[in-house]
Amino acid sequence: MGGAARLIAASLAAIAVACLALRGDRGERPPHERIDVPSVAACGRCHADVYREWSQSLHARAWTNENVLRATRNFERESCRACHSPLPALATGLDRAPDYREFNQEDGVHCLSCHGLPDGVAATRTIEGAPCRPRAEPRLGLAEFCFPCHEPTHQAFSEYAVSNARRDGVRCMDCHMPEREDGSGRSHGPHGGMNPEFVKLALDWDCRIENDELVVRLENETGHKFPGEIPSRSFLLKVDFGEAGSETVLLRKPHKQEDREDDRLLPDEVRILRFALPENVEDVRVRLLFLPLPLLPEEHAFVLGEWSSG
């Protein structure tokens, strides 16, 4: 066989291997047993739209996100592993962390981490004859469904438990997995701290000048603290008095062993901040910024709002 023929044969073999990898072992095992293969092979063939949404989310990058890798020292911190590469949460229950998936970690929170059942997949309705055996699972619609991964370390659920959202029956998914406009179910896309338009919904605010003071009102409209969950997310309020100087307020969760107060906004909290006006200041400017990542340059922050007294 000549060199060109060998190259063609090798290329065809590589393509065949790639196709088999994507296909998984289709036909040998039902889809709900394929948590050891990438989500695109396990579920993406039939649920392409949902897969595309999920692939843009932090769930898909739970194991590979650079911020997570730095914070956990490449997952040397073993307590973080189970929630960043979990086996099906429904198998262990909604009152504890899931079991750690020691394989296919690169898929992070795999489709079957949330939907996996021993004999099918958890769904909002039962569909007889579908390949993945979808079965109506009431627990999938509970706010408590988010407890196993978002409470043990991040305390998001205990914050939610005392919120107006919980009192009014608003579940985590009602904000973070909104209904699609076409009525085809809930979005699995990036509705969280890396989405600037979504983050803007977290805060109601206004500014006014009152008795030689700038008064800034901040109201947390989420069902948890703001910024939520992790120390790398921070809220920065910048007040510019022009030539008279400036002031800043930084709100974030402290790192472990860090001697810093957790000064984030509590669920539903209204906080009033007051700043004395320097003499002869004609215009005061206020910027509300959200920094989703540590050490992010200010010019790359999400701008939640701007205000000027002029």
N, C-alpha and C positions, 0 to 999 in steps of 0.2 A: 504494500500500500504506500503510495507516494505521500509526500509531506502535506499537500493540499487536502488529499482524501482523509488523512489522519486528523487534520485540523477540523474538517467538516464533521467527521465522526465524533470527535471530542466535543464539538459545539452542540451537536444533536444530543449527546449524552447528558451534557450539562443542562440543556433545556428540559430534557425528560426528568432529571432529578428535581429541578426547580418546580416543574408542574406537579410532580408527586408530592413535594413538600407542601405546596399550596393546597393540593387536593386532600392532603392528609391521608387517612385510610378509609375514604368514603366507600361505603358498601360493606365494610367489615365490622365497624362499630357504629351505633347510632350517634348522632351529633352530641347528645348530652353527655357522652362519655369522653369527649375529646378535649378536655381541659389541658392536656399535655401538648396540644398543637396550637399554633397561633389562632387568635380569634377570627382572623380572616378565613382560615380553613375550617374552623369548627362551626362558625355561625355566619360568616360574611357572605358565603355563596348565596344564601337565601335572603339575608337581611342586609343587603348592600348599603341602603340609605342609613340604617342605624349604625352599621360599622363605620361609615364615613364620619358620622357625628362623633361617635366614641373615639375614633382615632385622633381627633383634635382636642380631646379632653385631657385633664390631668390624670384621670383614671388610667388612660392608655399609657401614660408616661410615669406612672407611680414608681416604677423601679429604675427608670433610666433618666429621670429628671436630674439635671446637674445640681440644682439647689438641694434636692433630697440626698444625693450622693455625698455632697460636702457635709451636710448636717449630720448624717449618720456614719460618716467616715467609710463610705462604700459598704454600708450595712454591717459594719462591725458591731453596731448597736443592735443586738439580736431582737430586742423588744419591738423594733420597727418593722421587722421582716414580714410578719404575718399579715399586716394590713396593706403592705405594698406589693405582696404577691400572695393573695389569699386563695385557699381552697374554698368551696362553696360555703357561704356564711350561714345558709339555712340549715346546713348539716349540724352545726355546733350550737345553733340557737342565737337569739337576738339579745342575749344578756351578757355576752362575753366576746372577746376577740376571736376571729376565725383561726383555723389552723393554717400554718405556713405551707405554701406550695414550693417545694424545693426544686422544682423543674419549671421550665418555660417562664422564668421570672421576668424576662424582657417584656412580656405582655401585661405586666402590672396587674391591675384589676381586670381580669379576664371576663368576657361575657358570662361565663359559667360561674365566676366567683359570686355573682349576684343571682343568676337565674338557674344555677345547677341544682337538680334534684336526683335522687338515686335512680329514678326510672323515667326521667323526662326533664322538662324545663319549667320553671315557675313563670307563669304568665298571668295576664289579667283575665283571660278566658281560656276554656278548654277547646281545642280544635282536634277532633278525631281524625286520625289518619295522617296528620302532618309528620314529616320525618323526625322532627326533634321532640315530638310528643308533648306539646304545650299543655299545661294543666293549670287551671285557675288556682292561684295560691294567694289567699287573703293577706298573708304576712307581707307580701310584696308591696301592698298599699299602705302599710303602717309607717308612721314617722319613726318608730323604733327600728325599722329596717336599717337605718343609718347608724344605729348605736354601736354595733360591733367594732367599726373602724374609726368613727369620729368622736367617740367618747373616751375610751380607755386612756389615751394619751392627750388628746386635744380638748377634752371637756366641752365639746360643742353641744352635746345633747343635754347635759345638766344646765347649761345656759338656756337652751331652748325650753327646758321644762318649766322655767319660771317666767317665760315671755308671754306677751299678749298673743303672739302667733299661736302658741300651744293652747291658750285659753279659748281662742276663736276657732280652733280646729284646722289651722293652716299647717300643713305638713312640710317637711324639708323639701320634698319633691315638687311641691306646688310652686316654689321659687326656683329651685335649682334644676328641675326637669319640667319646664312648662309644656303645656299641651301645644302640639303643632297646629298651625293655622288651618291645615287641610283636614284636621280631625283624625289623622292616622296614628295617634298615640302621643306619647311624651318624648320630647327631645332628649337625646343622650349626649348632647354637645357640651361645649365649654361655658357653662353658666356658673362662673365662680370668680375667684380672685384674680384671674388672668384676663378677664374680659372687661375692658374699660366701660362699656355701655352698661353692663350688668352691675358693676361696682357703683356707678352713679345712683342706682336705685336704692342703695343702702342708706343714704344720708339725705335728710332734709335740713336746710340751713337758711339763715338770713343774717344780714349785717345792718347795723344802724349806728348813727352818732347820737349819743345821749349824755348831756351834762359833762361835756369835755372828755368823754370816753367813747372808744369804739366798743360796741357790744356785738359779739358774735354768738348766735344761737346754733347749736348742733343737736340734731335729733337722730338717734339711731333707729332706723326703720326695719332692721333685720330681727330675726328671732334668736340671735346670739350676739356675742360681743363684736364690736367693730373697732379695728380690723379683726377678722376672724381667724381663729385656730392657731396660727403659727407665727413665731417671732419675726420671720423674714418679711412679713407684711406690715407696713406702717402707714400711718396717716400724718401728713405734715401740713400744718396751717402756717402760712407766711403772711405777715403784716408788714407792709412797706410804707414808711413815713417819709419817703424821699430823702432829702439831705439830712433829715433829723434821725435817720437810722431805721432799723427794722427789728422785729421780734418774730420768733418762731415757737410753735408748740408741736411736739412730736408725741404721738400716741402709738404704742405697740406693746405686744406681749413680751415679757422678759425671757431671755434664754435661761435654761436650767443653770443653777449656781450663779446667776447674774444678780448682783445687788441692785435691783431696779424695781420700782413699783409697777404693777400691772395697771396702767392708767387708761386702758381702752374704755370706750363707751359701753356701758352695760346694755343688755337688751332693752329697747324702748326708752333708754335714758335721754333726757333733755339736759344738755350742759350749756351753761352760760359762761362765756369767757369775756373778760373785760380788759381793755388796754387803755392806759392813760394817754391822752393826746399830747404830744410835745407842743410847745408854743409855736404859733405862727405857721402851723401846718395847714396847707390849703387842700391837699388831696391825700386821701388814705386809700391804699390798694390792698386787697386781700386775695390770696390764691389758696385753694383747697386742693391738695395733691395726695395721691395714693401711690405708694411705691410697693409693687408686688414682690420685689426681689431685694435681697440685701445688697448694699453698696451700689444700687442703681443710680446713675447720674440723674440729677434733678430734671434735666431737660427731657428725660425719657419717662418721667412719671406720668400717671394718668391724671389729667386735669379734671377734677370733679366740679369745679366752679370757680368763678372770678367775680370780684366786686370792686367798685370804685366809688368813693364818696362824691366824686366830681360828676 
